[in-house]
């Protein structure tokens, strides 16, 4: 884990953004979230933005794109390989998860971003449970944007104290992150753009 974080801190901006995208995309498509939770990379992206190593919108974009695209791949895997794959890999969890998705519907996809385990398995489970693509896409985008923007902003505002902030936040507060993203996202982007424009004006 520490080696991966050090890698993101030490490489050029484009490599760091690629790492954020690939890890968040791999969580559901390759079940990689069981190894390294994607939120770690997303928070580090926010820290890099606070250092002006990467642009804040680029860090958000990499996180959101990775989350949405990775979940779409996971959904496709569930549609094509379905219940047998989950029965084989998660024999105890799959029946409960299928019942939860069928009971909650689309919001289960949104809530699935709240923990590393659910992020890794819910998209595939939704596909196996035959959720419609349109419903999955809507809630997938809502969850991906809230999660990606929220954790990036967490890293951006926490700065060098991101490890403490991440531990305090925990992995079960997606609702708080969604509210935080809605309220703070626009304000943070506005402040960031104003600062950028001011610096460019001073350099002219």
Secondary structure as GFF3:
##gff-version 3
##sequence-region A 1 204
A	DSSP	alpha_helix	2	10	.	.	.	ID=ss1
A	DSSP	alpha_helix	13	29	.	.	.	ID=ss2
A	DSSP	three_ten_helix	32	34	.	.	.	ID=ss3
A	DSSP	alpha_helix	38	50	.	.	.	ID=ss4
A	DSSP	alpha_helix	56	89	.	.	.	ID=ss5
A	DSSP	alpha_helix	93	104	.	.	.	ID=ss6
A	DSSP	alpha_helix	106	111	.	.	.	ID=ss7
A	DSSP	three_ten_helix	112	114	.	.	.	ID=ss8
A	DSSP	alpha_helix	116	128	.	.	.	ID=ss9
A	DSSP	alpha_helix	133	158	.	.	.	ID=ss10
A	DSSP	three_ten_helix	159	161	.	.	.	ID=ss11
A	DSSP	alpha_helix	162	169	.	.	.	ID=ss12
A	DSSP	alpha_helix	174	203	.	.	.	ID=ss13
###
